[in-house]
C-alpha cells in the first residue's frame, strides 16, 4: 500500500486489478439516489436481484436494508434462504440454482454477503448460467477464512459451522470461470465476532480479511471503511452495488479515498 502522486492511497495485487480504498460519503449517496432511481425506472426490461445471506443470518434479516434500497432503485428483489447445518456449500448451490430458475425475469443479478459468496462460486462452478446479470460479493472469503478454520479446528465450536468448511471456509473454493461481470467489495473496519478467535490478517472487517476476499478474475474491486455487518447497512455501499449492477464497474468519482478520509 502506498500513496500516489495525488496523495491517494491504493492497494493492489499482481495479476489483479488494484483495489481502491474508499469511503463513499453519505451526502453523496443521498444526492445520487434520485437520479439513480430515475435511471432504473427507464430500464427496457425487468431486472431481478437475488440476495444470498451469510453463514449465521436469520432468514436474511441483516440484508433487509440493502434489499429495500435495491427495491427503491427499481429492482425486483428475491431473498434466498438456506441453512448450513448438514449441507456443504456445493449442495446449497443446487438449491440456489433451483431458486433462480423459478424467477421469471430476463436479467437476474446476484448480491451475496460473506459465506453467501462461497455458495455463489459453487453455483457457477456447477451450472451454466442462462440469465443475463452481474454479481457482487460483499465481504466474501473466497480464499478461505482464517476465523472459520480456527472455529472448525476446535471440537467445542466446530458444530457452529455445520458443513460450511467443506470446499468453503477451509479453502478450496471453486475458481471463478469469468462467465459474468463480478465485483468484490471488502471492508477494513476491524470490528466483529471474528475478533473472539484472534481475528484474521489485517486489514480486515472484524471477520474476513481483505486478502481473503480477493478474487482472481474479478471485474472490479474496492475496499470500503465498513465492518463485516455495517457493509450491509451502508447507503454508500448500496450505491456502489447498484452502480456495478448497472455498469459492470464501481464508481470512483463519488468516493472519498481512504487517505483523504483520515485527514478529514
Secondary structure by P-SEA (a helix, b strand, c coil): cccccccbbbbbbcccccccbbbbbaaaaaaaaaaaaaaaaaccbbbbbbbbbcccccccccaaaaaaaaaaaccbbbbbbbbcccccaaaaaaaaaaaaaaccccbbbbbbccaaaaaaaaaaacccccccbbbbbccccccccaaaaaaaacccccccccccccccccccccccccccbbbbbbbccccccccccccccccccccccccccccccccbbbbcccccccccccaaaaaaaaaaaccccccccccccaaaaaac
